[in-house]
Structures are given as structure tokens and as C-alpha cells.
Amino acid sequence: MLDRRFLGSAFVTVVVLGLYGAVVLGLAPKPDADLAETLKALVTLAAGYWIGSSSGSASKDPKQPEPTK
């Protein structure tokens, strides 16, 4: 069974990308400037969540030995 947090994250991502797609395709009315910027930020955050963060990427890198003094 899938993790509940995964399903929640996937649902929010689908909603955000669906709203963005509807605006881009002209299916939804064009939002004012402030709401458009908020929607762009949400899409960026959703993509960043699934692609990964720099700290998440850093934890995947092999550990480097400590330098000797």
C-alpha cells in the first residue's frame, strides 16, 4: 500500500499543475498579476519537491573522508 504522505503530495501536485495547465491553455480565466506569480511559485515548489532539494541530493552523494591534519 502506498504511503499516505505520498498520496497527499501527489494529489496537491496534480491540483496545482492542473490549475496551471488550465490557465496556460486558456480554459480558466487569466488571473491578476499577484495570483499569477503565486501560481508560478507553487508550480516551481511542486517541481522542486519531486525533483529533490540540494540537501536531499547532498545526502545521496558518497561520503568524503575527513581531511587529515
C-alpha positions in Angstrom: 0.0 0.0 0.0 1.2 3.5 -0.8 2.3 5.9 2.0 -0.4 8.4 2.9 2.0 11.3 2.7 2.9 10.3 -0.9 -0.7 10.2 -1.9 -1.2 13.7 -0.3 1.8 15.1 -2.1 0.7 13.6 -5.4 -2.8 15.0 -5.0 -1.6 18.5 -4.3 0.8 18.4 -7.2 -1.9 17.2 -9.6 -4.2 20.0 -8.4 -1.5 22.7 -8.8 -0.3 21.5 -12.2 -4.0 21.1 -13.3 -4.7 24.7 -12.4 -1.6 26.0 -14.1 -2.4 23.9 -17.2 -5.9 25.3 -17.3 -4.6 28.9 -17.2 -1.9 28.2 -19.8 -4.4 26.5 -22.2 -7.0 29.3 -21.7 -9.5 27.0 -20.1 -9.6 29.1 -16.9 -9.7 32.9 -16.8 -6.3 34.7 -16.6 -5.6 35.6 -13.0 -4.3 39.0 -12.0 -0.6 39.6 -11.7 -0.3 38.7 -8.0 -2.2 35.4 -8.3 -0.3 34.5 -11.5 3.0 34.9 -9.6 1.7 32.8 -6.7 0.7 30.1 -9.2 4.1 30.1 -10.8 5.8 29.8 -7.4 3.5 26.9 -6.5 4.4 25.1 -9.7 8.1 25.7 -9.0 7.8 24.3 -5.5 5.9 21.3 -6.7 8.6 20.5 -9.3 11.3 21.1 -6.7 9.6 18.7 -4.3 9.6 15.8 -6.8 13.0 16.6 -8.4 14.6 17.0 -5.0 16.3 19.6 -2.9 20.0 20.3 -2.7 20.2 18.9 0.8 18.5 15.7 -0.3 20.9 15.5 -3.2 23.8 16.1 -0.9 22.8 13.2 1.3 22.8 10.9 -1.7 26.4 11.7 -2.5 29.1 9.4 -1.3 30.7 10.5 2.0 34.1 12.0 1.7 36.8 11.0 4.2 37.7 13.6 6.8 40.9 15.5 5.9 43.9 14.7 8.0 45.7 17.4 9.9 
